[in-house]
Amino acid sequence: MAAPPSDELAVRFPGRATARDAAGPLDPGARVDVEGLLGGMAGAGSLGVGDERVRDFLGAFGRRLLRPELARRHPELASLGFFLRPRELARTVEETRGGEHVRVPRGLVFHIPPANVDTVFVYSWALSALMGNRNVVRLSSRAGAVAALLVDTLLETLDEADREVAEAVAATQRIVSYGRSDAVTAALSAACDLRVVWGGDHTVDEVRRHPLAPHARDLAFPDRSSFALVLASAWLAASPGTREALADGFAADAYWFDQAACSSPRTVFWVGAPAECDTARDDFTTCLARAVARRGWTVDTAMAVEKRVATYGLAADGAARAIGFHGNAVAGVVLTAPELAPRRWLGTGTFAHARIASPAELAGLVRRADQTMTYFGFARAELAELAATLAGRGVDRMVPIGEALSFHRVWDGVDLPAEFTRLLTIR
């Protein structure tokens, strides 16, 4: 997706007229200036929370993502399609209703998603649109092939929508791309009612240089890191089939987005006695290497070199007491102490391992930037006790291994539908 020059925007969606001219006059990738973009949306018809036209569109889009030929090639799109099921959309809307307040859309929402996780922009945009907002999504020119495929699928869905649905969506929703332009970002920031930034700390800081209107709000999802917690005795007691399934789930958690997703695990904390943790860790690594091979995931030579530099660097710094490699795909680092768990990305398929005696030890190890804890071997009551022990120090999600990348409307501890709306009091 090439970015337009200077201060222009390329409109990717709705980037063309539908067969019935319902989507408006824009050509594919039409260039507009930011004033023209905002002016065109200012007079757009209004939507309501849970607007049936938006729900119809999102449901149809989700069904397209679940087509077998597409889901087989891109499993992450199947997860997105599942998230957009009509029943799930209805549940999201229903949970916003009730009480003495009436929920109304927040207004114009400006989304800045990351370039390294192609599906995030759809989750962010879809929930905001479902809540009745007008939306402008900035899609990075560095976004990958999956992002382009998603835009194409959105356009196909718009082509086949009935006139009323197509007109409502095309009038109120924009996906655009533009180069590094402070002027465009500043104008969109000044015009929006809510700005949603997904990306690294540097990205968040850079965007926040551009002021919002006094009434507007910022919602930021900065750098995060994640880890897994496994009870060693439970792993060793599990059947071979269960271990294989867990390894498959862990591989999906880590490799779908090259382990760069904020919720992908980078460290595995093993709970138990030293001997059983060592045995469980070695068996887990063997199972993981087989799972990666079964799924056909590979790591190129340049990445393999980068992983070796990172792991040997940990050893040179005294953070690692052992390192091991299963081909280019899996690298393991046994830490000298659990507090040395790395938060930075060490290369696709690089995992640090540390032993702790009990989950309660995590209270002294987690940081506020720790987001997702995938787990195996623990009951809900134990996890609730751990959450109380952590007391907000870190960790916003505790999900079973294999569900790290499963998006939920509550993300990073934030209720997104609530953030995408305002409360109007009637007494």
Buried (B, 14 or more C-beta within 10 A) or exposed (E): BEBBEEBBBBBBBBBBBBEEEBBBEBEBBBBBBBEEBBEBBEEBEEBEBBBEBBBBBBBBBBBBBBEEEBBEEBBBBBBBBBBBBBEBBEEBBEEBEEEEBEBBBBBBBBBBBBBBBBBBBBBBBBBBBBBBBBBBBBBBBEBBEBBBBBBEBBBEBBBEBEEEBBBBBBBBBBBBBBBEBEEBBBBBBBBBBBBBBBBBEEBBEBBBEBEBEEEBBBBBBBBBBBBBBBBBBBBBEBEEEEBBBBBBBBBBBBBBBBBEBBBBBBBBBBBBEEEBBBBBBBBBBBBBBBBBBEBEBBBEEEBBEBBBEBBEEBBEEEBBEEBEBBEBBBBBBBBBEBEBBBBEBBBBBBBBBBBBEEBEBBBEBBEEBBBBBBBBBBEEEBBEBBEEBBEEBBBBBBBBBBBBBBBEBEBBEBEBBBBBBBEEEEE
